């Protein structure tokens, strides 16, 4: 509970400083989210199986 109170106090006291940096933080997080997000979801391979490695015919 003490940690919550301390975080609230810090957020309230420094909101003016942090709010000026928020647009830059969002811009800096975009490339990071792009790099980390591409390993999830699998682009373009939904429902496909790799038959060529299992001895099947492709086509």
C-alpha positions in Angstrom: 0.0 0.0 0.0 2.9 2.3 0.8 4.3 1.7 -2.7 1.0 2.8 -4.3 1.0 6.0 -2.3 4.6 6.7 -3.3 3.8 6.1 -7.0 0.8 8.3 -6.8 2.8 11.1 -5.2 5.6 10.8 -7.8 3.1 10.8 -10.7 1.3 13.8 -9.3 4.4 15.8 -8.6 6.2 15.1 -11.8 3.2 15.0 -14.2 4.3 18.3 -15.8 7.7 16.9 -16.7 6.5 13.5 -17.8 3.7 14.9 -20.0 6.1 16.9 -22.1 8.1 13.7 -22.8 5.1 11.4 -23.5 5.0 12.1 -27.3 8.7 11.3 -27.6 8.3 8.1 -25.6 5.5 6.9 -27.8 7.6 7.6 -30.9 10.5 5.7 -29.4 8.4 2.8 -28.4 6.9 2.3 -32.0 10.0 0.7 -33.5 10.5 -1.5 -30.4 6.9 -2.7 -30.6 7.2 -3.3 -34.3 10.3 -5.4 -33.9 8.9 -7.4 -31.0 5.4 -7.8 -32.4 6.5 -9.4 -35.7 7.4 -12.7 -33.9 3.8 -13.2 -32.9 0.9 -13.8 -35.3 2.8 -15.2 -38.2 2.5 -13.0 -41.3 1.1 -14.8 -44.4 1.2 -18.4 -43.0 -2.2 -18.8 -41.6 -3.4 -22.4 -42.2 -0.5 -23.5 -44.5 1.4 -26.7 -44.0 4.9 -27.4 -45.3 4.3 -30.5 -47.4 7.7 -30.3 -49.3 9.7 -31.2 -46.2 7.4 -34.2 -45.4 7.8 -35.8 -48.8 4.6 -34.6 -50.3 4.1 -33.0 -53.7 3.8 -29.2 -54.0 1.4 -27.8 -56.4 
